[in-house]
Amino acid sequence: MSTKKEVAVRRVRTWLPGLLLVSPSIVLIAVFVYGMIGWNFQLAMSDKHKPIHDGEFVGFANFVALWSEARWLNAVGNAVIFTAVFVGGALVMGWLLGLLLDKGVRGEAALRTIYLAPMAISFIATGLVWRWLMNPAPIERATGLNALFANLGLDFLVNDWWTSPDFGMVAMALPAVWQLSGYIMALFLAGFRGISDDLREAARVDGCSEWQVYTKVVIPQLRPVVLSAVIILGHMSLKVFDLIIAVAGKQIITDVPAIFMFDMVFEVRDPAKGATIAAYMLMAVAAVVIPYLIWTIRKERSEGR
């Protein structure tokens, strides 16, 4: 019979090669991810408001003071509007496109390629194209969508797009919805195709209409897909930067925390305030991602029992 020492040695020999293999990644992640996060929080809790100052510990004073600034409140409000329109729009469009393909339309392969194509484009390229499409020029000099509406006699649809104080952030979310709807469609389509046909047939035999089959049988089983889509879209919207810069540049109307942080770090040269904004963004993303990770781990453990 093997002794406890021999068993321990065998276990070490089993997992040690794998640990050595991934150790470079562990070290890099520890230093350049968690180490940088710790350094950022240390900077956010200091009074280092000029690069030449050493900075002393001030606790959460910077976190509290930030909420008294009008620009920060405006940036947070814009981020909330952008997130609501972006997440909601991409979910609805992705669900509709996924449902369309699930019904077996002709040319499904071509449509999938067309819908997924925007994902291959960077937010910068998307923003440059949509900047032209949403050109807010007067109707006599209109281009893009405004010119299209004017030529079709739909003058009531002509608007200022991203320069409008009321519609600015909604317009900023449209390019993001266009780019990510295809990806969400792929998620929903995988969810649709993963549901057994026997369940649908059983519902039809029980007298359910096709609409009831989807609302009573299919959609309830898509909750994990919806949750995954919300997590993916939510964390992207909370740290959006390049799309807004490409479309509108730096404007108060379309200001968001990421742009505010960039200005504080690279233009105003206020490291402590920039780190504070970055910390808030990290906490916002963590508030979205961590519950999802906990739910996933618990679900895997319950299914493994």
NORKA-V972560 format. One record per residue. SS is DSSP state (h for helix, s for strand, l for the rest). PHI is phi in whole degrees, 0 to 359 (* if undefined). PSI is psi as a letter, one per 40 degrees, with the letter a starting at -180 (NA if undefined). Layout:
ss=SS phi=PHI psi=PSI
ss=SS phi=PHI psi=PSI
This chain:
ss=l phi=* psi=h
ss=l phi=289 psi=i
ss=l phi=281 psi=i
ss=h phi=298 psi=d
ss=h phi=294 psi=d
ss=h phi=294 psi=d
ss=h phi=296 psi=d
ss=h phi=296 psi=d
ss=h phi=296 psi=d
ss=h phi=296 psi=d
ss=h phi=296 psi=d
ss=h phi=298 psi=d
ss=h phi=295 psi=d
ss=h phi=283 psi=d
ss=h phi=264 psi=e
ss=h phi=296 psi=d
ss=h phi=300 psi=d
ss=h phi=295 psi=d
ss=h phi=296 psi=d
ss=h phi=296 psi=d
ss=h phi=293 psi=d
ss=h phi=264 psi=e
ss=h phi=301 psi=d
ss=h phi=301 psi=d
ss=h phi=294 psi=d
ss=h phi=299 psi=d
ss=h phi=295 psi=d
ss=h phi=297 psi=d
ss=h phi=294 psi=d
ss=h phi=298 psi=d
ss=h phi=278 psi=d
ss=h phi=269 psi=e
ss=h phi=249 psi=c
ss=h phi=288 psi=d
ss=h phi=296 psi=d
ss=h phi=291 psi=d
ss=h phi=296 psi=d
ss=h phi=298 psi=d
ss=h phi=296 psi=d
ss=h phi=296 psi=d
ss=h phi=293 psi=d
ss=h phi=298 psi=d
ss=h phi=292 psi=d
ss=h phi=295 psi=d
ss=l phi=262 psi=f
ss=s phi=240 psi=i
ss=l phi=258 psi=f
ss=l phi=280 psi=g
ss=l phi=267 psi=e
ss=l phi=221 psi=i
ss=l phi=302 psi=d
ss=l phi=277 psi=e
ss=l phi=273 psi=i
ss=l phi=285 psi=d
ss=l phi=87 psi=h
ss=l phi=243 psi=i
ss=s phi=292 psi=h
ss=l phi=234 psi=e
ss=l phi=69 psi=b
ss=l phi=264 psi=f
ss=h phi=300 psi=d
ss=h phi=293 psi=d
ss=h phi=294 psi=d
ss=h phi=285 psi=d
ss=h phi=297 psi=d
ss=h phi=299 psi=d
ss=h phi=285 psi=e
ss=h phi=267 psi=e
ss=l phi=266 psi=h
ss=h phi=296 psi=d
ss=h phi=294 psi=d
ss=h phi=295 psi=d
ss=h phi=297 psi=d
ss=h phi=295 psi=d
ss=h phi=295 psi=d
ss=h phi=295 psi=d
ss=h phi=299 psi=d
ss=h phi=296 psi=d
ss=h phi=296 psi=d
ss=h phi=295 psi=d
ss=h phi=297 psi=d
ss=h phi=300 psi=d
ss=h phi=297 psi=d
ss=h phi=298 psi=d
ss=h phi=289 psi=d
ss=h phi=296 psi=d
ss=h phi=295 psi=d
ss=h phi=297 psi=d
ss=h phi=295 psi=d
ss=h phi=294 psi=d
ss=h phi=295 psi=d
ss=h phi=295 psi=d
ss=h phi=295 psi=d
ss=h phi=297 psi=d
ss=h phi=295 psi=d
ss=h phi=296 psi=d
ss=h phi=294 psi=d
ss=h phi=297 psi=d
ss=h phi=296 psi=d
ss=h phi=300 psi=d
ss=h phi=288 psi=d
ss=h phi=293 psi=d
ss=l phi=283 psi=e
ss=l phi=83 psi=f
ss=l phi=287 psi=i
ss=l phi=289 psi=i
ss=l phi=69 psi=f
ss=h phi=300 psi=d
ss=h phi=298 psi=d
ss=h phi=293 psi=d
ss=h phi=294 psi=d
ss=h phi=300 psi=d
ss=h phi=297 psi=d
ss=h phi=295 psi=d
ss=h phi=291 psi=d
ss=h phi=274 psi=e
ss=h phi=305 psi=d
ss=h phi=302 psi=d
ss=h phi=297 psi=d
ss=h phi=281 psi=e
ss=l phi=261 psi=h
ss=l phi=287 psi=i
ss=h phi=296 psi=d
ss=h phi=295 psi=d
ss=h phi=297 psi=d
ss=h phi=300 psi=d
ss=h phi=297 psi=d
ss=h phi=295 psi=d
ss=h phi=293 psi=d
ss=h phi=287 psi=d
ss=h phi=297 psi=d
ss=h phi=288 psi=d
ss=h phi=298 psi=d
ss=l phi=258 psi=f
ss=l phi=300 psi=h
ss=l phi=274 psi=f
ss=l phi=298 psi=i
ss=l phi=304 psi=i
ss=h phi=298 psi=d
ss=h phi=287 psi=e
ss=h phi=239 psi=f
ss=l phi=289 psi=i
ss=l phi=227 psi=i
ss=h phi=63 psi=b
ss=h phi=294 psi=d
ss=h phi=298 psi=d
ss=h phi=294 psi=d
ss=h phi=298 psi=d
ss=h phi=297 psi=d
ss=h phi=295 psi=d
ss=h phi=292 psi=d
ss=l phi=272 psi=e
ss=l phi=77 psi=e
ss=l phi=256 psi=f
ss=h phi=299 psi=d
ss=h phi=291 psi=e
ss=h phi=270 psi=e
ss=l phi=291 psi=h
ss=l phi=211 psi=a
ss=l phi=274 psi=e
ss=h phi=51 psi=b
ss=h phi=287 psi=e
ss=h phi=266 psi=e
ss=l phi=278 psi=h
ss=l phi=297 psi=d
ss=l phi=269 psi=d
ss=l phi=249 psi=e
ss=h phi=303 psi=d
ss=h phi=287 psi=d
ss=h phi=295 psi=d
ss=h phi=296 psi=d
ss=h phi=294 psi=d
ss=h phi=280 psi=e
ss=h phi=300 psi=d
ss=h phi=300 psi=d
ss=h phi=293 psi=d
ss=h phi=298 psi=d
ss=h phi=300 psi=d
ss=h phi=284 psi=d
ss=h phi=260 psi=e
ss=h phi=298 psi=d
ss=h phi=295 psi=d
ss=h phi=294 psi=d
ss=h phi=294 psi=d
ss=h phi=302 psi=d
ss=h phi=297 psi=d
ss=h phi=297 psi=d
ss=h phi=293 psi=d
ss=h phi=296 psi=d
ss=h phi=297 psi=d
ss=h phi=294 psi=d
ss=h phi=300 psi=d
ss=h phi=288 psi=e
ss=l phi=276 psi=e
ss=l phi=272 psi=h
ss=l phi=300 psi=h
ss=h phi=293 psi=d
ss=h phi=296 psi=d
ss=h phi=294 psi=d
ss=h phi=293 psi=d
ss=h phi=295 psi=d
ss=h phi=297 psi=d
ss=h phi=294 psi=d
ss=h phi=294 psi=d
ss=h phi=297 psi=d
ss=l phi=285 psi=e
ss=l phi=99 psi=e
ss=l phi=284 psi=h
ss=l phi=286 psi=i
ss=h phi=296 psi=d
ss=h phi=296 psi=d
ss=h phi=293 psi=d
ss=h phi=300 psi=d
ss=h phi=285 psi=d
ss=h phi=285 psi=d
ss=h phi=262 psi=d
ss=h phi=246 psi=d
ss=h phi=284 psi=d
ss=h phi=300 psi=d
ss=h phi=302 psi=d
ss=h phi=275 psi=e
ss=h phi=265 psi=e
ss=h phi=302 psi=d
ss=h phi=300 psi=d
ss=h phi=293 psi=d
ss=h phi=298 psi=d
ss=h phi=297 psi=d
ss=h phi=298 psi=d
ss=h phi=296 psi=d
ss=h phi=296 psi=d
ss=h phi=297 psi=d
ss=h phi=296 psi=d
ss=h phi=291 psi=d
ss=h phi=297 psi=d
ss=h phi=290 psi=d
ss=h phi=291 psi=d
ss=h phi=289 psi=d
ss=h phi=291 psi=d
ss=l phi=241 psi=f
ss=l phi=296 psi=h
ss=l phi=215 psi=d
ss=h phi=296 psi=d
ss=h phi=297 psi=d
ss=h phi=291 psi=d
ss=h phi=297 psi=d
ss=h phi=292 psi=d
ss=h phi=276 psi=d
ss=h phi=247 psi=e
ss=l phi=72 psi=a
ss=l phi=262 psi=h
ss=l phi=224 psi=i
ss=l phi=297 psi=d
ss=l phi=299 psi=d
ss=l phi=245 psi=f
ss=l phi=290 psi=h
ss=l phi=224 psi=i
ss=h phi=306 psi=d
ss=h phi=296 psi=d
ss=h phi=290 psi=d
ss=h phi=301 psi=d
ss=h phi=298 psi=d
ss=h phi=302 psi=d
ss=h phi=297 psi=d
ss=h phi=295 psi=d
ss=h phi=279 psi=d
ss=h phi=256 psi=e
ss=l phi=246 psi=d
ss=l phi=286 psi=d
ss=l phi=64 psi=f
ss=l phi=244 psi=g
ss=h phi=300 psi=d
ss=h phi=295 psi=d
ss=h phi=291 psi=d
ss=h phi=299 psi=d
ss=h phi=293 psi=d
ss=h phi=295 psi=d
ss=h phi=296 psi=d
ss=h phi=298 psi=d
ss=h phi=295 psi=d
ss=h phi=297 psi=d
ss=h phi=296 psi=d
ss=h phi=297 psi=d
ss=h phi=294 psi=d
ss=h phi=294 psi=d
ss=h phi=295 psi=d
ss=h phi=297 psi=d
ss=h phi=295 psi=d
ss=h phi=271 psi=d
ss=h phi=278 psi=d
ss=h phi=300 psi=d
ss=h phi=302 psi=d
ss=h phi=294 psi=d
ss=h phi=296 psi=d
ss=h phi=297 psi=d
ss=h phi=297 psi=d
ss=h phi=295 psi=d
ss=h phi=297 psi=d
ss=h phi=297 psi=d
ss=h phi=294 psi=d
ss=h phi=296 psi=d
ss=h phi=293 psi=d
ss=h phi=291 psi=d
ss=h phi=286 psi=d
ss=h phi=280 psi=e
ss=l phi=283 psi=NA
